[in-house]
């Protein structure tokens, strides 16, 4: 794919650390520097996550340590109300909040219902706030992953499984209907390929029901999968034929190693692109496609990639789309890529941060993934670390 040269791109200057970290006090910035300096060392991260898991298993009193370090960096709090300070802080910089209830690993009906009720509360919170533009949920938060896999494989279901699947569909519709009634856009997060097909089917059913006037329900497209770009184009054509709008969150993907390992173990062709460049190409082509069909597609770029963010901004300018067009959003995770979020927001683009929350024990898998991903993604921790270091130097203060 031939990309525009840098001189053709709109000047969003992601190196401006004075904007990126304007909301951080000197003390907070030093703490962030210290945390990313640790996360920049793979051995430290591996040892740290091992001992955290061990300590929690042995019921050792380390929650306060977690709360004051990695939890504080990447989470808004343990409850929705705990997130209010973060919501206000982001809002002061014209950055929205996406409340992300990040409890994982619970697989029983009562947990599914509790999670559904919590997501409903995030929708109601968004409806009452001018700085919460989206809500979000994972289908596996309200459904058994094992059952979803069985459905995708088209295995026969028992009477109890059929009843359970009916409850799954009812929960998903309950969430999307509340979002529609409250006029709150809602993301359905992407998951592993062996259950993504059934998640897609459920999401498109909800789009057809609730996206008649505009995009309320958004599907998530993982562009590190080689078939996703075609799936996006097909989704658009189907929506045009059936008369509804497409809500589209573009991400690269979060399950690469798991996907490749499973493909090897089960001897099937991996759904993951064979190179990062191929995934990057598809991501930017998807941006082109969505912006060129913006009359019927609303998009959110869920990305920490500076080039793709710049690319989208340049394409918007080329097409004469205003920076603040409400059909186009950028989103990053809380505690990461502030240089992208704050610099885009500063010049009028729509930006939101995913703000995970939940009890520390329950969100620990999410936190460990953040630490591991920051270490494994090429240069991510180094990038964050160097940006913070640069801002400390600009302020003329030490790192300790």
Buried (B, 14 or more C-beta within 10 A) or exposed (E): EEBBEEEEBBEBEBEBBEBBBBBBEBEEBBBBBBBBBBBBEEEBBEEBBEEBEEBBEEEEEBBEEBBEBBBBBBBBBBBBEEBBEBBEBBBEBBBBBBBBBBBBEEEEEEBBEBBBEBBBBBBBBBBEBEBBBBBBBBBBBBBBBEBBBBBBEEEEBEEEBEEBBEBBEEBBBBBBBBBBEBEBBBBBBBBBBBBBBBBBEBBBBBBBBBBEEBBBBBBBBBBBBBEBBEBBBEBBEBBBEEEBBBBBBBBBBBBBEEBBEBBEEEEEEBBBBEEEEBBBBBBBBBBBBBBEBBEBBBBBBBBBBBBBBBBBBBBBBEEEBEBEBEBBBBBBBBBBBBBBBBBBBBBEBBBBBBBBBBEBEBBBBBBBBBBBBBBBBEEBBBBBBBBBBBBBEEEEEEEE
